[in-house]
Amino acid sequence: MIPPMTETASPPLNTLLVCGFLGAGKTTFILEQFKSARGRTAVLVNEFGTLGIDGSLIRCAGGIDVVELPGGCICCSRKDGLQESIRTIREEIRPDRLLIEPSGIAEVSEVLKVLADETLAGVIRLDAVVTILDASTFLDFSDPEAFGTFFLDQVINADLVVVNKADIVSQAELEQVTKRLFELNPAALEVQTAFCRMEEPLPSGRDRELRSFGRTGPTMECVSVIPGIPLSEQQLNNLTSALSEGRFGRVFRGKGFLPLPGGGWVNLQIVGRTLTVTPLHDEVQSRLTLIGCDLDGKRVREFFGSNGGMA
């Protein structure tokens, strides 16, 4: 008698946790990884604001299944949504690999606790925690008084630290970065990159000891707005001036897709003190998200006036 056929359980989903502070280069790293990826890749993006920006940028690359979880951190308010999304991705998309990009202000230790929950046992296998750092800001940001300990939490729980933008700092500063990283996490591998381009293989299967500083530091805020009509060149110049001069508050990270007359688009990015506006050739949804401290949402709304609305 031939025994009945039984359905073979799917193996755990190979998973990579890609962390890093606002603007360090997480999305750039994911896009670089996709270039050499084999099989099907899914990306789960969590944004602090209600409007997804990073997911749209990844989706524009083509060939990547993107699931977005905007409007809160997956280490706290969206933890249930994270677990549910992971199970849905495994059952419906069935990728060969999953990359999870938490918000830039997420505490990695808390995300790891969510991923280790018994409800995800056999669903995923966490291959590595990768933390992306901005070489030009790391030494300042690694001071606990700068942004609190959530930034350090991202470093001490990493298997691999990608020191991005290494091409724009001096060798002496890179040596100081390496020294500080070793003080924080001597077990982590370190790779110095420009635009997150790396040839080294990713670590896998390292036994990790969960470490946490506890939550301290300034409270981050988020303001999201949807510009209703295209912005003229003068309006765009006025916007960038207001952002650069701090008239909307202390903005650490800003990102958005802004429409121009004639059907064009620009990609606005703010990382620390650096603000860039570049042409965008893909069709996207108009949006702007600002993350920082003491943000004046009312003033942002007043700037856009009838040209936009809050998300």
C-alpha positions as CSV (number, residue, x, y, z in Angstrom):
1,M,0.0,0.0,0.0
2,I,1.4,3.4,-1.0
3,P,1.3,5.9,1.9
4,P,-0.5,9.2,1.2
5,M,1.6,12.1,0.0
6,T,2.2,14.8,2.6
7,E,3.0,18.4,1.9
8,T,6.6,19.3,2.8
9,A,6.9,22.3,5.1
10,S,8.7,25.2,3.6
11,P,12.1,26.0,5.0
12,P,12.6,29.1,7.1
13,L,12.9,32.3,5.1
14,N,16.5,33.5,4.8
15,T,16.3,37.0,6.3
16,L,18.6,40.0,6.5
17,L,18.0,42.9,8.9
18,V,19.3,46.1,7.4
19,C,19.6,48.9,10.0
20,G,21.1,52.4,10.1
21,F,20.4,55.9,11.2
22,L,18.4,58.4,9.1
23,G,20.2,58.9,5.7
24,A,23.1,56.5,6.3
25,G,22.3,54.5,3.1
26,K,20.1,51.6,3.9
27,T,18.1,51.8,0.7
28,T,21.3,52.2,-1.3
29,F,22.6,49.1,0.4
30,I,19.5,47.1,-0.5
31,L,19.6,48.2,-4.1
32,E,23.3,47.2,-4.3
33,Q,22.5,43.8,-2.8
34,F,19.8,43.2,-5.3
35,K,22.2,43.6,-8.2
36,S,24.0,40.4,-7.2
37,A,21.0,38.5,-5.7
38,R,20.0,35.1,-7.0
39,G,16.4,34.1,-7.0
40,R,13.5,36.2,-5.8
41,T,14.0,39.0,-3.2
42,A,11.4,40.6,-1.1
43,V,11.9,43.8,0.9
44,L,9.9,44.8,4.0
45,V,10.2,48.6,4.6
46,N,9.2,50.3,7.8
47,E,9.0,54.1,7.7
48,F,8.5,56.4,10.7
49,G,6.2,58.7,8.7
50,T,2.8,57.9,7.2
51,L,4.0,58.3,3.7
52,G,6.4,55.7,2.3
53,I,9.4,57.0,0.4
54,D,12.0,54.3,0.5
55,G,9.7,51.6,-0.7
56,S,8.9,53.6,-3.8
57,L,12.6,54.1,-4.5
58,I,13.3,50.4,-4.2
59,R,10.2,49.6,-6.3
60,C,11.5,51.9,-9.1
61,A,14.5,49.5,-9.5
62,G,12.1,46.8,-10.8
63,G,12.0,43.1,-10.0
64,I,11.8,43.5,-6.2
65,D,8.7,42.6,-4.2
66,V,8.2,45.5,-1.8
67,V,5.9,45.5,1.3
68,E,5.6,48.7,3.3
69,L,4.8,49.3,6.9
70,P,4.6,53.1,7.3
71,G,3.4,55.1,10.3
72,G,5.4,53.9,13.3
73,C,8.4,51.8,14.3
74,I,8.3,48.0,14.0
75,C,10.2,47.8,17.3
76,C,7.2,49.2,19.2
77,S,3.8,50.4,17.7
78,R,4.0,48.2,14.6
79,K,5.5,45.0,16.0
80,D,2.3,43.0,15.4
81,G,2.2,44.3,11.8
82,L,5.8,43.2,11.3
83,Q,5.1,39.6,12.3
84,E,1.9,39.4,10.2
85,S,3.7,40.9,7.2
86,I,6.5,38.4,7.5
87,R,4.1,35.5,7.5
88,T,2.2,36.9,4.6
89,I,5.4,37.4,2.6
90,R,6.4,33.8,3.2
91,E,3.0,32.4,2.3
92,E,2.1,34.6,-0.7
93,I,5.3,35.9,-2.2
94,R,7.5,33.0,-1.3
95,P,10.9,34.8,-1.9
96,D,14.3,33.2,-1.7
97,R,15.4,36.0,0.6
98,L,13.8,38.7,2.7
99,L,15.4,42.0,3.6
100,I,13.9,44.0,6.4
101,E,14.6,47.7,6.6
102,P,13.4,49.2,9.9
103,S,13.0,52.9,10.5
104,G,16.2,54.9,10.9
105,I,15.3,55.5,14.6
106,A,14.4,51.9,15.4
107,E,16.1,50.2,18.4
108,V,17.7,47.0,16.9
109,S,17.5,45.1,20.2
110,E,13.7,45.6,20.2
111,V,13.4,44.5,16.6
112,L,15.4,41.4,17.3
113,K,13.1,40.6,20.2
114,V,10.1,40.8,17.8
115,L,11.8,38.6,15.2
116,A,12.7,36.0,18.0
117,D,9.0,35.7,19.0
118,E,7.7,32.1,19.1
119,T,5.1,33.0,16.5
120,L,7.9,33.3,13.9
121,A,9.6,30.0,14.9
122,G,10.3,28.1,11.7
123,V,9.1,31.1,9.6
124,I,12.3,33.0,9.2
125,R,16.0,32.4,9.8
126,L,17.9,35.6,10.6
127,D,21.2,35.3,8.7
128,A,22.7,38.6,9.8
129,V,22.2,42.1,11.2
130,V,23.7,44.7,9.0
131,T,24.1,48.3,10.2
132,I,24.9,51.1,7.8
133,L,26.8,54.1,9.1
134,D,27.6,57.5,7.6
135,A,31.4,57.9,8.0
136,S,31.1,61.7,8.0
137,T,28.7,61.8,11.0
138,F,29.4,58.7,13.0
139,L,31.9,60.1,15.5
140,D,29.5,62.9,16.4
141,F,26.4,60.7,16.5
142,S,28.1,58.0,18.6
143,D,28.3,60.3,21.5
144,P,25.3,59.2,23.7
145,E,24.4,62.9,24.3
146,A,23.9,63.4,20.5
147,F,20.8,61.3,19.7
148,G,20.5,59.1,22.7
149,T,21.3,55.4,22.8
150,F,19.1,54.0,20.0
151,F,21.9,55.0,17.6
152,L,24.4,53.0,19.6
153,D,21.9,50.1,19.9
154,Q,22.1,49.8,16.1
155,V,25.9,49.4,16.3
156,I,26.3,47.0,19.3
157,N,23.9,44.5,17.9
158,A,25.3,44.4,14.3
159,D,27.1,41.4,12.8
160,L,28.3,43.6,9.9
161,V,28.9,47.3,10.1
162,V,29.1,49.0,6.7
163,V,30.9,52.3,7.0
164,N,29.4,54.1,4.1
165,K,30.6,57.4,2.5
166,A,34.1,56.5,3.4
167,D,35.3,58.3,0.3
168,I,34.4,61.7,1.6
169,V,36.4,61.6,4.9
170,S,40.1,61.6,5.6
171,Q,42.1,58.4,6.4
172,A,42.7,59.8,9.9
173,E,38.9,60.1,10.5
174,L,38.3,56.6,9.2
175,E,40.9,55.3,11.7
176,Q,39.0,57.0,14.5
177,V,35.7,55.5,13.2
178,T,37.3,52.0,13.3
179,K,38.6,52.6,16.8
180,R,35.2,53.7,18.1
181,L,33.4,50.8,16.4
182,F,35.8,48.3,18.1
183,E,35.1,49.9,21.4
184,L,31.4,49.4,20.9
185,N,31.3,46.1,19.1
186,P,34.6,44.2,18.8
187,A,32.9,41.1,17.4
188,A,31.4,42.9,14.3
189,L,32.9,42.8,10.9
190,E,33.6,46.2,9.4
191,V,33.6,47.1,5.7
192,Q,34.3,50.6,4.4
193,T,32.4,51.6,1.3
194,A,31.3,54.3,-1.1
195,F,27.6,54.1,-2.1
196,C,27.4,50.8,-0.2
197,R,29.3,49.0,-2.9
198,M,31.1,45.9,-1.4
199,E,32.5,42.7,-2.6
200,E,32.8,41.0,0.7
201,P,30.3,38.2,1.5
202,L,27.7,38.8,4.1
203,P,28.1,37.0,7.5
204,S,25.7,34.3,8.3
205,G,24.8,32.2,11.4
206,R,26.7,34.2,14.0
207,D,25.7,33.5,17.6
208,R,24.6,36.9,18.9
209,E,24.2,38.2,22.4
210,L,21.4,40.7,22.6
211,R,22.5,44.0,24.1
212,S,20.5,47.1,24.9
213,F,21.1,50.5,26.4
214,G,17.4,51.3,27.0
215,R,15.6,54.2,25.3
216,T,17.0,57.7,26.0
217,G,17.6,60.8,24.0
218,P,15.5,63.4,22.2
219,T,12.0,62.5,20.9
220,M,11.8,62.3,17.2
221,E,8.8,63.8,15.3
222,C,7.5,63.3,11.8
223,V,5.6,65.7,9.5
224,S,4.2,64.4,6.2
225,V,2.6,66.5,3.5
226,I,1.2,65.9,0.1
227,P,1.8,68.8,-2.3
228,G,-1.4,69.2,-4.3
229,I,-0.1,70.9,-7.4
230,P,3.3,71.3,-9.2
231,L,5.8,73.6,-7.5
232,S,7.3,76.4,-9.6
233,E,11.1,76.9,-9.6
234,Q,10.6,79.9,-7.2
235,Q,8.4,77.8,-4.8
236,L,11.0,75.0,-4.8
237,N,13.8,77.5,-4.0
238,N,11.7,78.9,-1.2
239,L,11.1,75.4,0.2
240,T,14.8,74.5,0.1
241,S,15.8,77.8,1.7
242,A,13.2,77.3,4.5
243,L,14.5,73.8,5.2
244,S,18.2,74.9,5.1
245,E,17.5,77.8,7.5
246,G,15.6,75.7,10.0
247,R,12.3,77.5,9.7
248,F,10.4,74.3,10.0
249,G,12.4,73.0,13.0
250,R,15.5,70.8,13.5
251,V,15.2,68.4,10.5
252,F,17.6,65.5,10.7
253,R,16.1,63.7,7.7
254,G,13.9,64.8,4.9
255,K,12.8,63.0,1.7
256,G,10.2,63.5,-0.8
257,F,9.0,63.4,-4.4
258,L,7.9,66.9,-5.6
259,P,6.0,67.6,-8.9
260,L,7.2,70.3,-11.3
261,P,5.3,72.1,-14.0
262,G,5.3,70.1,-17.2
263,G,5.1,66.7,-15.6
264,G,8.6,66.5,-14.2
265,W,9.6,65.4,-10.7
266,V,12.4,66.0,-8.3
267,N,13.8,63.8,-5.5
268,L,14.5,66.0,-2.4
269,Q,16.8,64.5,0.2
270,I,18.1,65.9,3.5
271,V,20.7,64.1,5.5
272,G,22.0,66.2,8.4
273,R,23.2,69.5,7.0
274,T,23.2,68.3,3.4
275,L,20.2,69.0,1.1
276,T,20.0,67.8,-2.4
277,V,17.4,68.1,-5.2
278,T,17.8,65.8,-8.2
279,P,15.6,65.0,-11.2
280,L,13.4,61.9,-10.9
281,H,12.4,60.2,-14.1
282,D,10.0,57.6,-12.7
283,E,6.3,58.3,-12.2
284,V,5.7,58.5,-8.4
285,Q,3.2,59.9,-6.0
286,S,3.7,63.4,-4.6
287,R,4.8,63.4,-1.0
288,L,7.3,65.0,1.5
289,T,8.3,63.7,4.9
290,L,10.4,65.5,7.5
291,I,11.9,63.8,10.6
292,G,13.5,65.7,13.4
293,C,12.9,67.5,16.7
294,D,10.7,70.5,17.5
295,L,9.1,70.4,14.0
296,D,6.5,73.0,13.2
297,G,3.9,71.1,11.3
298,K,1.6,74.1,11.2
299,R,4.3,76.1,9.4
300,V,4.9,73.4,6.9
301,R,1.2,73.3,6.1
302,E,1.0,77.1,5.8
303,F,4.0,77.0,3.4
304,F,2.2,74.7,1.0
305,G,-1.1,76.4,1.6
306,S,-3.6,75.3,-1.0
307,N,-0.8,73.5,-2.8
308,G,-0.8,70.6,-0.4
309,G,-2.4,68.8,2.5
310,M,-1.3,66.7,5.4
311,A,-1.2,62.9,5.0
